[in-house]
Amino acid sequence: MTSGGALHNLFIHATTMTNMTYAEVLAHLDALQMHKIKLGLEAMQSFLAKVGRPEQTLSFVHVAGTNGKGSVCAALGEVLGRAGYRVGVYTSPHLSSVRERFRIGNEYISEFAFAKLGSRICRVLAGEQITYFEFTTALCLLWFAESQVDLVVFETGMGGRLDATNVVTPLVSVITSVSMDHEAYLGNTLVKIAGEKAGIIKAGVPVVSGAVSTEAAQIIERVSRAMHAPLFTLRQEFDYMLGPDAIWNWEGGDAFANLNIKNLRSSRASLVQPENDSLAIAVLQLLQKMGFMVSEQHLRAGIAEVKWPGRMEYFEQQYIPEPDRDAGAQKGGKIIRYLLDGAHNPDGVKNLASTLSRKFTYRKLFAVWGSMVDKDLTTTLGVIAPLVDDLIFTRPSGERAATPDQLVAFLDEELQGRARCIDDNRQALLAAQDAAGEDDLIVVGGSLYLLGAVRQLLLGDLV
């Protein structure tokens, strides 16, 4: 945590230098973390007015929802990129580097571009305080405008109505599944949360919705009707049908000229992946009417090969215990199977549990698990803990992180016997690796902060 005096010095430094280095911009961003989450559009509107409204030169698909936002963004970016379009994708949070939030095609923003645009933002703000997310949102809009992308796939950070991204009028608005999360900011009922998500709906702009629960669907339908925004809802205007061997079909109704796309394959094992991909396909059909043409070949290949790190990400890797590594051993060891998933709210963890039960086989299930203390730990741990043979609680980074002992307290006495507490993320991972056999599976989840730390240990940085 940066002190108030250090933050003031950073602002002075940022506004008097021509350009900061990449490290200096990162330090400035870190200083902004001391400002708590602040919902509202005033700061973004003020900044954008000072830099010539770059968002007005761009075309957007704006994506909100509780779970699945990033998956839809990744699918859209992959398919449209294969079709030859230059697509900017803005998502959050990142796993290990803030640069992961900004992508054009398969290229992340460079350190040079990040530093140059970050310096410009600081000069324009001239000491005015904004939040971390407002800063990164401003940076992405400047970068995409400067890069003259054909389309921006724009993910909300939290909610929608008062989210910093809600300063654009998109070609299509997307609302993925809506469930309970971030109640302290969005409300403690599904109706309130759906109302916040529906805040991205703009007059006359078509909406693709995967919010099918009755309460959420009614809110989105009501707002869409009031805004005269054409609404295309999963299970009504389009749907998907599962077949054998992870094959599925996309089925459009009258609104999509009864188009059927058969024998699709999603890139990940998640049981909700076809749902998220179905939303992306519906968006692609609407975009075709706006000039973004995509062949069926590009669509199939994109859906089958899209990558979204840390979200139902499965891989196998050789593991050599530390004593053998220290002795210089290069061979031997064992092959360990991993599943990394950012599930951290009740619906996300339920999907993880269902996917584990139906899509994976293993002798024993090991879990390296950490969570934020303000999440619904009773529900999430109640779902995942009974499935796990060896549950290793650890502590993600961040002041909101729950301690391992706090997590254990949410388990009943029988399940507490399966749990152990290791604060250090690396040591927690090593404990699971040492105990797991080649027929076992290690799942890592509960927090994207934890996921980023563990993924970095296993696979290195994304950028």
Residue pairs with C-beta under 8 A, 6 or more apart in sequence:
1 33
1 34
1 399
2 10
2 27
2 30
2 31
2 33
2 34
4 34
6 31
7 31
7 34
10 27
10 28
10 31
11 28
11 122
11 127
12 127
13 20
13 24
14 20
14 24
14 28
14 119
14 122
14 123
15 122
15 123
15 125
15 126
15 127
17 24
17 119
18 119
19 115
19 116
19 119
20 28
20 115
20 118
20 119
20 122
21 115
22 111
22 112
22 114
22 115
24 115
25 114
25 115
25 118
25 119
25 122
26 98
28 118
28 122
29 98
29 118
29 132
29 135
29 136
32 129
32 130
32 131
32 132
32 135
33 132
35 129
35 130
35 131
35 132
37 131
37 133
37 158
37 185
38 131
38 134
39 158
39 159
39 162
39 163
39 185
40 162
41 162
41 164
41 166
41 167
43 128
43 130
43 131
43 134
43 164
44 134
44 137
44 138
44 164
44 167
45 167
46 128
47 121
47 124
47 125
47 130
47 134
47 138
48 54
48 55
48 138
48 141
48 167
50 124
51 120
51 124
51 138
51 142
54 141
54 142
54 144
54 145
54 146
55 141
55 145
55 167
55 168
57 145
58 88
58 141
58 144
58 145
58 149
58 151
58 152
58 168
59 150
59 151
59 152
59 170
59 171
60 151
60 152
60 153
60 154
60 168
60 169
60 170
60 171
61 76
61 151
61 152
61 153
61 154
61 170
61 171
61 172
61 173
61 174
61 283
61 287
62 154
62 156
62 165
62 166
62 168
62 170
62 172
62 173
62 174
62 200
63 69
63 72
63 73
63 153
63 154
63 155
63 156
63 174
63 175
63 176
64 155
64 156
64 159
64 160
64 163
64 173
64 174
64 175
64 176
64 197
64 200
65 72
65 174
65 175
65 176
65 177
65 178
65 197
65 210
65 211
66 176
66 177
66 178
66 179
66 180
66 181
66 193
66 197
66 345
66 347
67 176
67 177
67 179
67 272
67 345
67 347
67 348
67 351
68 176
68 177
68 210
68 272
68 275
68 276
68 279
69 91
69 155
69 156
69 176
70 91
70 155
70 308
70 311
71 273
71 276
71 277
71 308
71 311
72 174
72 176
72 276
72 279
72 280
72 283
73 89
73 91
73 153
73 155
74 89
74 91
74 306
74 307
74 308
75 276
75 277
75 280
75 302
75 303
75 306
76 87
76 89
76 153
76 280
76 283
76 284
77 87
77 89
77 103
77 105
77 153
77 306
78 302
78 303
78 305
78 306
78 307
79 280
79 284
79 294
79 298
79 299
79 302
79 303
79 306
80 87
80 150
80 151
80 284
80 287
80 292
80 294
80 302
81 87
81 105
81 106
81 302
82 298
82 301
82 302
83 292
83 293
83 294
83 295
83 298
85 150
85 151
85 292
86 104
86 105
86 147
86 148
86 149
86 150
86 151
87 104
87 105
87 149
87 150
87 151
87 152
87 153
88 102
88 103
88 104
88 140
88 143
88 144
88 147
88 149
88 151
88 152
88 153
89 103
89 104
89 152
89 153
89 155
90 101
90 102
90 103
90 137
90 140
90 144
90 152
90 153
90 154
90 155
90 165
91 100
91 101
91 103
91 155
92 101
92 133
92 136
92 155
92 157
93 101
93 448
93 449
94 100
94 101
94 452
95 309
95 310
95 448
95 451
95 452
95 455
95 456
95 462
96 452
96 453
96 455
96 456
96 461
96 462
97 108
97 461
97 462
97 463
98 114
98 136
99 108
99 109
99 111
99 114
99 463
100 108
100 462
100 463
101 136
101 140
102 108
102 109
102 114
102 136
102 139
102 140
102 143
103 109
104 144
104 147
104 149
108 462
108 463
109 143
113 143
114 139
117 139
117 142
117 143
117 146
118 135
118 139
120 142
121 135
121 138
121 139
121 142
130 138
131 164
133 157
133 164
134 164
137 157
137 164
137 165
140 152
144 152
150 292
151 171
151 287
151 292
154 165
154 168
154 170
155 165
156 163
156 165
156 166
156 200
157 163
157 164
157 165
158 182
158 185
158 186
159 182
159 185
159 186
159 193
159 196
159 197
159 199
160 166
160 175
160 196
160 197
160 198
160 199
160 200
161 195
161 196
161 197
161 198
161 199
161 200
162 196
162 199
163 199
163 200
166 199
166 200
169 202
169 205
170 200
170 202
170 205
171 205
171 286
171 287
171 290
172 205
172 206
172 207
172 208
172 283
172 286
172 287
173 200
173 201
173 202
173 205
173 206
173 207
173 208
173 229
174 207
174 208
174 209
174 279
174 283
175 197
175 198
175 200
175 207
175 208
175 209
175 210
175 211
175 220
176 210
176 211
176 276
176 279
177 210
177 211
177 212
177 272
177 275
177 347
178 190
178 193
178 194
178 197
178 211
178 213
178 216
178 220
179 190
179 193
179 213
179 345
179 346
179 347
180 190
180 193
180 345
180 346
180 347
180 376
181 193
181 345
181 346
182 193
183 193
184 374
186 192
186 193
186 196
187 193
187 195
187 196
189 215
190 213
190 215
190 216
191 215
191 216
191 219
193 216
194 211
194 215
194 216
194 219
194 220
195 219
195 223
197 211
197 216
197 220
198 219
198 220
198 223
198 224
199 223
201 207
201 220
201 223
201 224
201 227
201 229
202 227
202 229
203 227
203 228
203 229
204 227
204 228
204 229
205 227
205 229
206 229
206 230
206 231
206 232
206 286
207 220
207 224
207 229
207 230
207 231
207 232
208 232
208 279
208 282
208 283
208 286
209 217
209 220
209 231
209 232
209 233
209 234
210 233
210 234
210 275
210 276
210 278
210 279
211 217
211 220
211 233
212 233
212 234
212 235
217 233
220 231
220 233
221 231
221 233
223 229
224 230
224 231
225 231
231 237
232 238
232 255
232 256
232 282
232 286
234 275
234 278
234 279
234 282
236 253
237 252
237 253
237 254
237 255
237 256
237 282
238 250
238 251
238 252
238 253
238 255
238 256
238 278
238 281
238 282
239 250
239 251
239 253
239 278
240 248
240 249
240 250
240 251
240 274
240 275
240 277
240 278
241 248
241 249
241 251
242 248
242 274
243 249
243 263
246 265
246 266
246 269
247 263
247 264
247 265
248 264
248 265
248 266
248 274
249 260
249 261
249 262
249 263
249 264
250 259
250 260
250 261
250 264
250 277
250 278
250 281
251 260
252 258
252 259
252 260
252 282
252 285
256 282
256 285
259 285
261 281
261 296
261 299
261 300
264 274
264 277
264 300
264 303
264 304
265 300
265 303
265 304
266 273
266 274
266 277
266 303
266 304
267 273
267 303
267 304
267 305
267 306
267 307
267 308
268 308
268 311
268 312
268 313
268 314
269 312
269 314
269 355
269 359
269 360
270 311
270 312
270 341
270 351
270 355
271 351
271 354
271 355
271 358
271 359
272 351
273 312
277 303
280 303
281 299
281 303
284 292
284 294
284 299
287 294
288 294
309 340
309 455
309 462
310 340
310 341
310 342
310 448
310 451
310 452
310 455
311 341
311 342
312 339
312 340
312 341
312 352
312 355
313 339
313 340
313 341
313 455
314 337
314 338
314 339
314 340
315 337
315 338
315 459
316 335
316 336
316 337
316 338
317 335
317 336
317 338
317 458
318 333
318 334
318 335
318 336
319 333
319 334
319 335
319 336
319 433
320 329
320 330
320 332
320 333
321 333
321 433
321 434
322 430
324 332
324 333
334 437
334 438
335 438
336 433
336 436
336 438
336 440
336 442
337 362
337 438
337 440
337 441
337 442
338 441
338 442
338 443
338 444
338 458
339 356
339 360
339 441
339 442
339 443
339 444
340 443
340 444
340 445
340 451
340 454
340 455
341 348
341 352
341 443
341 444
341 445
341 451
342 348
342 445
342 447
342 448
342 451
343 349
343 351
343 352
343 380
343 445
343 446
344 371
344 372
344 375
344 380
344 445
344 446
344 447
344 448
345 375
345 376
345 380
346 376
346 379
346 380
346 383
349 379
349 380
349 383
349 384
349 445
349 446
350 383
352 384
352 443
352 445
353 383
353 384
353 387
356 365
356 387
356 441
356 443
357 387
360 441
362 439
362 440
362 441
363 437
363 439
363 440
364 389
364 390
364 436
364 437
364 439
364 440
364 441
365 387
365 388
365 389
365 390
365 440
365 441
365 443
366 388
366 389
366 390
366 391
366 392
366 432
366 435
366 436
366 440
366 441
366 442
366 443
367 384
367 388
367 390
367 391
367 392
367 432
367 442
367 443
367 444
367 445
368 392
368 394
368 425
368 428
368 429
368 432
368 442
368 443
368 444
368 450
368 454
369 384
369 391
369 392
369 393
369 394
369 407
369 444
369 445
369 446
369 450
370 393
370 394
370 395
370 396
370 401
370 402
370 404
370 407
370 425
370 446
370 447
370 449
370 450
371 377
371 380
371 381
371 396
371 401
371 402
371 407
371 446
371 447
372 396
372 398
372 400
372 401
372 402
372 447
372 449
373 400
373 401
373 402
373 406
374 400
377 402
377 406
377 407
377 410
378 410
380 446
381 407
381 410
381 411
382 410
384 445
384 446
385 391
385 411
385 415
385 418
385 419
386 415
388 418
388 443
389 418
390 418
390 420
390 432
390 435
391 415
391 418
391 419
391 420
392 419
392 420
392 421
392 422
392 428
392 431
392 432
393 404
393 407
393 408
393 419
393 420
393 421
393 422
393 428
394 404
394 421
394 422
394 423
394 424
394 425
394 427
394 428
394 450
395 401
395 402
395 403
395 404
395 423
395 425
396 425
396 446
396 447
396 449
396 450
396 453
397 449
397 453
398 449
401 447
401 449
403 421
403 423
404 421
404 422
404 423
405 421
407 419
407 421
408 416
408 419
408 421
411 419
420 431
422 428
422 431
425 450
425 453
425 454
425 457
426 457
429 444
429 454
429 457
429 458
432 442
433 442
436 442
444 450
444 451
444 454
444 455
445 451
